[in-house]
Amino acid sequence: MLGTQQKKHGGKLWLAVAPLYIFTLLFVAGPLIYMVILSFQTRAEGFGVINEFTLDNYKKILDPVYLGTFVQSLKLAVISTVIITIIGYPFGYFMAKCSPKWKRRLMMLLMIPFWTSALIRLYGWMILLQAKGAIYQTFHFFGIDIAPLKILYSYPAVVIGMVYALVPFMILAVYSSAEKMDWSLVEAARDLGASPAKAFVTVTLKLTMPGLLSGVILTFVPSMGLFFIADILGGNKIVLVGNLIQDQLTRGADWPFAAALAVVLMVMTSFLIFLYRRVTHTTELEGIL
Amino acid sequence: MIKKIGVGLLTATVLAASSVLAGCGNITTDGTVSNENAEETKEASGDEGSGTNEEELVLFTWDLMFPDEIIDGFEEKTGIKVVYSKFDTDEAMLQKLSTADGGDYDLIFADDYIIESAIKEGLVQKLDSSKLENYGNIDSRYQGQFYDPEDEYTVPFGAGIPLIVYDPELVDFEIKGYADLWNENLTDSVALVANGRVITGITLLSMGESMNTEDVATIEAAGEKLQELAPNVRLIQDDNTQNALLNGEASVAFLYTSQVYAALQENPDLKVVVPEEGLGFGVIAGFIPSKAPNSEAAYQFLDYILEAENSAACTQYVGYYSTNTAGAELIPEESAQLLVAPEGKSMEMVENVSQEANDAYNKVWTEFKAACD
């Protein structure tokens, strides 16, 4: 009796889930497979590709010029992630300690920027950082004479953009971890004679570690791909893998090479997520997924 | 070589609007916004009026290529409804045309080099110039070019000649040619368009070579020379590059024609340099795809915009050099110097090159950009 009911139920469930699976297969797995195949194909003279197996696209990546873009991407991702951690961790930590009213307010402030396109917000940064932009104007308004700024189209500008775009993810991850934390454990540590610093390191930091690590993954992985920030705020002078891929898809007219670059980038980021899982023994990203 | 059109107009309006905003500097709109979704947007059409058998022309080109008055004028004159379908990049256009197997679209306007590829792919039909009454208006300087040597497939619509523009208040010497961009007084103050072939091309011109050399050693030599330019580069950007000049980020800029036009409309004190080493140019041309559903309408449209008056209106709208002799005469004196190409300068087009050379150009370009950091 019970068995048949379960079977019946299972059959219906399958129907409900099927569209999702088909959708995923078609629109997620499909393009990925196409990309991998494309990366082994040969570029045709002029336009399009020839269905001929080659490893040249991958060999080309080993060229120092192109390898450099991976190094540049990694470097930028590391710098951004470190700064994001320094800003985001305390923010998330103290947010979890706020009163519920303030938690709501802070959460709101974090969310509001997401209502606008990331691109538009970056243009906002352009206006701020421009040679005679808002920052310069403000100084002059108060009668302080400064030289026109030279921040825009530089490395620091790109880092600012990266940090700005990704810091909410770190905050949210740390916050959700810190919020779940049992604060009585910290109190116990203090009662047993631990200094505030020691209590933080031995208890709080350890307990919020999963949040911190998922924050790192959530900022590091996307920062490998946010090439448009380097484009807009960096004036195209910092060439990331993403910029190179874009170049190859357009005037460079080398789609197989672009596909190979994308495959390598994907493998790299997948490896980072794999590493994260090994370290934390979790299958989910804390707080977000 | 030719970049998105209408950029100038857009900027002009946005700059005007933003200067009202309490002097917060200039807001810039930018084509990169649209790069995000390189979607072709077909305007609502056709199906809704399925009852009436209205004739249609599917026009496929960049946004803001034709002023409303031209589209409306054509619709009024012929009774044919224009469906304006847009693309962001030449490559996206060719991809779509190739997927449609030369069908779906009646008339396409795109850049020279991509038209060459489209013709090679068999996606373009031969033009019957006898169907175009105003064919004689075309400026012969823009005919017989590499992408269509016998003028069998295309009608030129506009030409772009990237030029150097600078702010004489910020630059204390006279710039005469490409070589001056390397001047050591210009550290961190040059804005460049982000077209690798064009920038490598002018480097080659400054070395007395052809912009289209296929000799890898020469391309690499140009690459080395480009590296020396790196310390002077403030930014490399394809869209609204002129803004960098207008808002003081850069004192010198190498700009596409429409950007030169936009920059001068905003600040007439800027100086335009016609480089002594020679000019590079590109052509936007119209062609009819091989399986165009309504090629007759395409002919009518081509003929319509070839009329002197209409051609002049289009030229003044997009801000590219006129490729129409009769139309050029109707352009007012003050804008003519920017819209009618100078005579007697050596001009060369950026052409498609062999795969080997293309790879070398790609590499040199990536190397250069990375060196600018």
Interface residues (C-beta under 8 A of the other chain):
Chain A: R43 E45 G46 F47 G48 D63 V65 Y66 G68 T69 Q72 L119 Y123 M126 I127 Q130 A131 K132 G133 A134 Y136 Q137 P148 K150 L152 Y153 Y155 F228 D231 I232 G234 G235 N236 K237 I238 V239 N243 L244 D247 Q248 L249 T250 R251 G252 A253 D254
Chain B: G23 C24 G25 N26 I27 T28 T29 D30 T32 V33 N35 E36 T89 E91 L94 S98 S117 K120 E121 D188 A194 N195 G196 R197 V233 R234 L235 I236 Q237 N247 G248 E249 N352 S354 Q355 N358 D359 N362 K363 W365 T366 E367 K369 A370 C372 D373
